Amino acid sequence: MSIFDEDASPFPDENEFDPRQFDENTIDFYAVLNVPRDASIEDINKAFKLRSLLFHPDRHVDETHRREATKIFVTVKRAQEVLSDPKLRSIYDTLGVKGIDLEGWKLVNRSTNPENIRREYDFLCRLRDNEIMLQRVKPSTSFVVYSSIAGMFKRGEDDEENERFTLLGMKLDQDASCAIGSSNRLGLSGQVRFNEKGLGTGHLQTSCNWMVSSSTHLQSSIALGPTFINTSSKIVLTVPQNTHKWISWLTGSSFVLQPTIQYNTIRGDFDFILTPFVGFPLGGGNQGMIVLNIGINRHPSLILSYVKNKFDHPQFACNLTISPVQPSLRLTYHLRYPQNELHYEASCVLALSEFTPSLLIEKRLTKFSKIGVNLLFSFPSFMLQASFRIRTGLNNYEFRVMLCEQQEDIVTSCLYGIILPAVFLNVSRLLFRKQISWIFEVLTGNQLNGDEVLIEIKKEQAQKAVELMRANAEKVANEEKRKNGLVIIEAFYGQMQNDRPASELYPLLGDKVVDVTIPLQAYVHDSQLRIYSGKDQMPGFFDPCPGEPKMLKVLYRFGGHLHSVAVLEDQPLMLPMKAHRVLQENENK
């Protein structure tokens, strides 16, 4: 019988709406118990006992807390029953929850209007399927259109010969990856593009990532194109906790070695490229990077980078490229206004024969999308280019248009291509504010409402779990303070900034995050904390940015010293570690 049959009544009034019921086929039992996928029966039972200390109904006196604890404990108990039974665990590992009998799990209502219930159920089911697909496959798309309207602003009598609009080309990049086991991933990416003459090219690449240990990562890839075959490997080593004082200053640094062999099918020759990379923390959350490119058939180059961060966001970046062919210096400054959801980025590239400043203005459009405008000017070529882009999660759509190509047209291009359109847009926004707001709500209102429903449901569920853990977290914190153990100062989980180089080596928090200080402190046991993948399904956590890359950042004190660490969503967190220790001068600030 369908739950939407008119004569059926599967929505008892005495029950409250529980969003966990919608996710029965997507529950990660390993995340619920916070154990790795190769955990033994003993580890599973131990994790269940620790969760029972937090969520067993008998441990809560308040009736509301008891009711909420019962909901969580049902899931915790179910996870223990399935993972401790070898047969059920095998079915679960193969098919997920849908392969296991889940009698008693049913949809319950929070609205008396059947139409509202039906609409909300359909919406959450679609969003659930989409979110699971994004978490497993992590697809990303970049689509760029290149065009020119420089002919509209050219002076002269031969206006008929000037093309008003010219399509210069298009480029499409797509990437997807899937998990292989608990820590490895297999990826597939491709690119196609064509120019104004209609000539196209592209390539297809497959890659595999292995996590050998918490400090060692390996990547291997092969790319095929019309004119080349490329194979590459990458070794990433992060300096872990080490007892040798003479190399303790390297703690937290990353060393990358990437050899590449490329075969040109037209010339019939090989090229060997070696790219060593060193990334190291500079204190205060700042980073430094050194990249060397060496090839048989190309000129060597050395890249020196420095990134200064403020409030976990890049504020200033400097990149110096030393090369016998084209040395350059790139300076970038970021300015953010969180209250207006605005982001300004001013950059400048200085080369021997060229000076290229640019300005990017980006504003949040919806919960999961941003719109941006970028202006770029090049001297002495007097090239003026504008680009408009929309970013939704991991997808980027950009339209680039050339406004000027020669010096005599620069004034006309700036006036008619930038100044007048900007004045027109601002005047229209002031005169027709209500109408524009109404159109915007019509176009994006459903998406906003849907996103808010999902976020609020998960946020409410996490807040209730946090309240259940608050007293125990305070007790654990006091015990850890007395023995100078592990005390969580602050912890945030959520969006990761993924639009900068080496973001996986030095992840930075974005705007959409959730405070998970209390849950992490409650999970501390014997001055240790282990968090595995699937963090968003742990009690007290929720996903504030579905479909976007996420990370976890923790600031904690251990042994009287301040420590800081940031890990990606699919990376485990192990506390404490000497490699996380903050420099002494930063502790005294």
Sequence and secondary structure as in RCSB ss.txt:
>XXXX:A:sequence
MSIFDEDASPFPDENEFDPRQFDENTIDFYAVLNVPRDASIEDINKAFKLRSLLFHPDRHVDETHRREATKIFVT
VKRAQEVLSDPKLRSIYDTLGVKGIDLEGWKLVNRSTNPENIRREYDFLCRLRDNEIMLQRVKPSTSFVVYSSIA
GMFKRGEDDEENERFTLLGMKLDQDASCAIGSSNRLGLSGQVRFNEKGLGTGHLQTSCNWMVSSSTHLQSSIALG
PTFINTSSKIVLTVPQNTHKWISWLTGSSFVLQPTIQYNTIRGDFDFILTPFVGFPLGGGNQGMIVLNIGINRHP
SLILSYVKNKFDHPQFACNLTISPVQPSLRLTYHLRYPQNELHYEASCVLALSEFTPSLLIEKRLTKFSKIGVNL
LFSFPSFMLQASFRIRTGLNNYEFRVMLCEQQEDIVTSCLYGIILPAVFLNVSRLLFRKQISWIFEVLTGNQLNG
DEVLIEIKKEQAQKAVELMRANAEKVANEEKRKNGLVIIEAFYGQMQNDRPASELYPLLGDKVVDVTIPLQAYVH
DSQLRIYSGKDQMPGFFDPCPGEPKMLKVLYRFGGHLHSVAVLEDQPLMLPMKAHRVLQENENK
>XXXX:A:secstr
  TT TT     TTS   GGGGGTTT  HHHHHT  TT  HHHHHHHHHHHHHHH GGG  SHHHHHHHHHHHHH
HHHHHHHHTSHHHHHHHHHH GGGS  TT     S S HHHHHHHHHHHHHHHHHHHHHHHH  EEEEEEEEE G
GGG  SS TTTS S EEEEEEEEEEEEEEETTTEEEEEEEEEEEETTS EEEEEEEEEEEEEETTEEEEEEEEE 
SSEEEEEEEEEEE    S GGGGGGTT EEEEEEEEEEETTTTEEEEEEEEEEEEEEETTEEEEEEEEEETTEEE
EEEEEEEEEETTEEEEEEEEEE SS  EEEEEEEEEETTTTEEEEEEEEEESS EEEEEEEEEEEETTEEEEEEE
EEEBTTTEEEEEEEEEETTEEEEEEEEEE SGGGHHHHHIIIIIHHHHHHHHHHHHTHHHHHHHHHHHHHHHHHH
HHHHHHHHHHHHHHHHHHHHHHHHHHHHHHHHTT  EEEEEEEEEE  SSTTTTTS  EEEEEEE HHHHHHH B
TTBEEE S GGGSTT   SSTTS EEEEEEEEETTEEEEEEEETTS EEE  GGGB  HHHHT 
